[in-house]
Amino acid sequence: MSFVACIVAAAPLRAEASHRSEMVSQLLFGEFARVVETTKDFVKLVTLYDNYEGWCQASQLTGVTEAATLLPVAGYSSREYAAVINNTAVPFSIATPVYATETVYQWDHYTITYVPGFLPVQAFSEQAVKQLALPYLNVPYLWGGRSSFGIDCSGFTQQVMKMMGVRLLRDASQQATQGEVVDFLQEAQCGNLAYFDNEEGRITHVGIMLNNAEIIHASGRVRIDKIDNQGIVNSDTGVRTHKLRVIKRMK
């Protein structure tokens, strides 16, 4: 069994081994995956964090030992900091992981030096939720995105919760199977996750409750909107955009 690490800010994970294929997710710098299959230019992999499968361009990865993948996470980037890889700077997304307490790593023939400025894993609290979620405001929506350069709804919730030690699955429908149900909107608290379904009853959207009347979510861009018992109301237009299905408490 072989393992790889991402060596670019955000590497597309695609449904097929082609640049034209749908981007289903991303690997952030320093995230690890298990190799399933290889072609000339692409690697089929399974991410270690959320067990998600897809194809990634081989040149955006480097081989690592299994021992490297077992290093504990010491913290995450809170802004667009950078690492230096073989003396060349790599920009970081928010929520890029830093392992153990070292600032210099050796991955295959790459020497990684982290620039200081990382947050340790935060204890779950209202203050932490806002501190970690609000920097994403106005980040553009990107299908399959998990970075502060472009993010989708479940990528946003996954990354914010990750920085508080809460491990979520990748897609909104998968995340909705986790946690405990909050029975009434009036009981919702900051950090609860609200899920929304389409006309067929399939969960297609998720956001983070800031209180029992406001939600931060990725829809067009990361934004704050109103929420009531029926769902989300766009704060700019007053138009109802998403139908509420369930609220979950993850911590």
C-alpha angles and dihedrals in degrees: 000000000000132000136205138196127212113247100185130070094258124354118201116241107207136197092233137020094268137093087229093058123104115275104234098176144334140243115223123216110289096013116132135225140180117242116238103168139351137210129180095280107010140057123208107216146167115225115235095215100056105004092243120159129217148117122277131187107260094222090063092060139063130200118254136180121257087245090061090057091056096060111121119246110249097184149317137253112262096194136013098298121156145228126214113230114189088338094308120112120238117196116230133222119223109272096031106154126242116199130225112326100297122115097197126055136176115219111178103302093342123100111205121200117183121216110229119254110091132142120230116234104288127229110245110263141132089258092051093047091055094041091054101035103043096063087067092063111131094010103145121253113252123178107241092009123144100169139083087249089066131342142179127222099266092038088058095051092043094053096046093048091045090062088059095049096259112132114210129184118247108254128055092239090053094046090052089067090062131079133016126302118252103215100208134028089228088063094052116119136195109287097029113127121233120205128202132198137207130234091281091055094251116140107241106157141043137180141173120257113231090185134331092289105037135057134188113212144148110259113141084333134354104286144155117246139168121265131197135168091287098048144264123350116197107243092213101047106019089233118141108238110170134031115228116237107166143340120222134198110216099180 
